[in-house]
Amino acid sequence: MPKRYEQVANYIGDQINSGLLKAGERIFSVRQCARELGVSISTVIRGYELLQDRMLIESRPHSGFYVRQQLKLPQTPETSSPQQCPVTVNMGQLAIEILQNMRNQNLIQLAVALPKIDVPAIAQLNRITAKIAREQSHTNQVITTDNLADYDSPLGNKTLRRKIAQRLLNGGVNVHPDEIVITSGCQEALVLSLNAVTKAGDTVAVESPSYYGMLQAIEALGLKALEIPTDAKTGISLSALELAIREWSISACVLAPNYSNPLGSKMPNHRKKKLVTMLETAEIALIEDDINAELTYDQQRPTAIKSYDQSGNVLLCSSLSKTLSPGLRVGWVVPGRWLERVQHLKFCNSGANATITTLTAVRYLATGTYDRHLRKMRQYYKQKRDYFLQLAAQYFPQDIRITHPQGGFILWIRLPQGVDSIRLYHRAMKENIAIAPGILFSTGQQYHQFIRINYGQESRQNLEKATILLGRLMRKLTP
Ligand SMILES: Cc1ncc(COP(=O)(O)O)c(C=O)c1O
């Protein structure tokens, strides 16, 4: 049930969206609106603030509130058409340079997929961590399940696994806590999964473009990546994948069906189901990256591919990194029929997980505030997306194309014809703006004309400053 001020915003917003209120038209004064809707002045003020955040109205000094001119948003990029043959990945240096700049305070940071975590949630995590440490200094027990100085159990903390199993029910996944392995973030979950289902030299089918951490892992494990055309709205092309399966010997397929990185695509459920059957029949393991699913702009997280898995062929990987804290390094994998193998690899890889952050996550999830926190983050990112799209429509050249994701905090932009993203990256860095060049998200050179933007991290002022500058640079670099 929306709050009163949200109802006010929706009431006016609906009139604007349906064309009843036109651009440039004056809307009710705060007082009139309060009288008309029978709510308090402060409720209307909050409602109008929300409408300003949604870029639907603007305040004019000494004059009142007016419907904003809505800009025509740029179109979504076409379905990708990568070169379709397995290739060795090699692009580590640029990725490392970008990651090293993650903490550079002088930069407007649009490059790294860092979430913007709400301050109260961070404060709560800090309090929980401090409390755990204080409790431990008062205890004389040597071995308890919650002992900070102890190794965590091989599968990972049982209470945490139970909490994760409960949350996975929202994605339609019904697993026992003992079918979950806790990992150090989603990255380790992906690497363990890849390692479990492939051997060096094997080919892995991936979305194109796809998350560069995954491509790096493919490279590090001596595997080959086979990029499959992918649509910015509906995800990987099933017909292209089917053809690739006929032509090549593929061991695994990795994808993020819910708000992929960088496209933000979301596969419709019937396609998820078809994919599960297709890969099961072809005996190709399916590694599902579920990391962004909880950042949906809808009320409910979307269905996980794993929910259609009857045979254990799907390995679901995720973490709390995008929703709560990347620093916790709390992730998990539901490895299906590869459970024992993944468990063994986890032990070989890192022995066990850090106890302090595991316990912090357990206690945080037990507070019952996670869902409220997620609702806030979803709304925050949605508003930021709308804001950024309006900025892009205003300041970027007309012929760019841009994705309109329904979850997460990342956009994929096709630059004007002839503009090279590496040149744009270097020129933007000189202006202290960090962007991620498209070539990072592919094994080949086909995304030279693309960039990825994180719109969640920076303030509105910084986003506006950055879009003005990037727009100018794009025009300068256009041949
Ligand atoms: C799509 C995707 N998968 C996995 C990861 C790795 O997540 P974690 O920080 O939990 O290891 C990231 C991080 O950026 C990501 O964007």
The ligand as a Tripos MOL2 file, in Angstrom:
@<TRIPOS>MOLECULE
LIG
   16    16     1     0     0
SMALL
NO_CHARGES

@<TRIPOS>ATOM
      1 C1         26.8930   -9.5550  -12.7580 C.3       1 LIG1
      2 C2         27.8700   -9.6920  -11.6270 C.ar      1 LIG1
      3 N1         28.1410  -10.9120  -11.1470 N.ar      1 LIG1
      4 C3         29.0080  -11.0950  -10.1380 C.ar      1 LIG1
      5 C4         29.6740  -10.0320   -9.5700 C.ar      1 LIG1
      6 C5         30.6460  -10.2800   -8.4410 C.3       1 LIG1
      7 O1         29.9920  -10.0710   -7.2270 O.3       1 LIG1
      8 P1         30.6870  -10.1240   -5.8040 P.3       1 LIG1
      9 O2         31.1700   -8.7440   -5.4890 O.co2     1 LIG1
     10 O3         29.6330  -10.5940   -4.8810 O.co2     1 LIG1
     11 O4         31.8130  -11.1030   -5.8920 O.co2     1 LIG1
     12 C6         29.4200   -8.7460  -10.0300 C.ar      1 LIG1
     13 C7         30.1230   -7.5850   -9.4580 C.2       1 LIG1
     14 O5         30.2150   -6.5260  -10.0110 O.2       1 LIG1
     15 C8         28.4850   -8.5710  -11.0920 C.ar      1 LIG1
     16 O6         28.1990   -7.3530  -11.5750 O.3       1 LIG1
@<TRIPOS>BOND
     1     1     2 1
     2     2     3 ar
     3     2    15 ar
     4     3     4 ar
     5     4     5 ar
     6     5     6 1
     7     5    12 ar
     8     6     7 1
     9     7     8 1
    10     8     9 2
    11     8    10 1
    12     8    11 1
    13    12    13 1
    14    12    15 ar
    15    13    14 2
    16    15    16 1
@<TRIPOS>SUBSTRUCTURE
     1 LIG1         1 GROUP 0 **** ****
